[in-house]
Amino acid sequence: MNTTNSTNSKITEAADFLRERIKKEPLIGMITGTGLGSLTEKMDVDLRLPYKEIPNFPISTIEGHKGTLVSGTLANKSVIAMEGRFHIYEGYSPKDITFPIRVMSKIGINYLFISSATGGLNQQFEPDDLMIVTDHINLTGNNPLLGPNLDQFGPRFPDMSEVYDQDLVTLAREKALETGISLRQGVYAGLLGPSLETPAETRFLRMIGADAVGMSTVSEVIVGVHCGLKIMVIVAITNVHRPEATEKISIEEVIASAEKAGPKLALLWEKIISTLP
Ligand code: HPA
């Protein structure tokens, strides 16, 4: 079997496995990031599966990530959510980490909602802020679409001129105002990690127009675009880089800040989802 056939059959196998177990075709696929597990707490869950029980799924290895797939409803919409994601720095390829998105697309999602913990670069930002992503810069030096194109999902050269759905950005801003949640907006720079940014890198990222920096999300978003999904990304700003007054970043503080942002983000997502057609 060639690689394309083998990738397609792995996706189909995982999708068939899930379809047999899920009550209703999901409308929305969600990915919750580091410390943001509370995003699934509001769901009416009808199935919770450890990744290791799903055929061909990678397995999450890091602190703050659960590694379960949850299916159910949120605000009366059918949802499938990944509690915990995969990162390239764990040793996975960009293709591996985006495998679950292909599977969720295959079982019918139209929307992909992503959250993650990020470092703030915009000097107006404060830790615990939320930011809706309006554009990104892929600095991973990699791309999940390398290799033979999976024609059943999308084109060889997907257009990236409007990756983040404008209507969802508008809706998120409306719901944030309504609920009194402060919502920043800006450009996300996706790096490989796992080392954090040096002060010179931080200055460089600001210069090229990034407002926040993280080690996930861009590969997932690129595959989401390839699958034709409507994408919304809201990130928690867990720390802010001040290149002129550098401070050490601790992963404990990052997780604690994401956990603080989690309930705000969960409320916002719920309000947004309740308004979807
Ligand atoms: N840099 C990269 N990724 C991150 C950061 C950061 O400062 N904070 C949380 N995730």
Residues whose N, C-alpha, C, O or C-beta is under 5 A from the ligand:
A	BS01	HPA	A117 T118 G119 V213 G214 M215 T238 V254
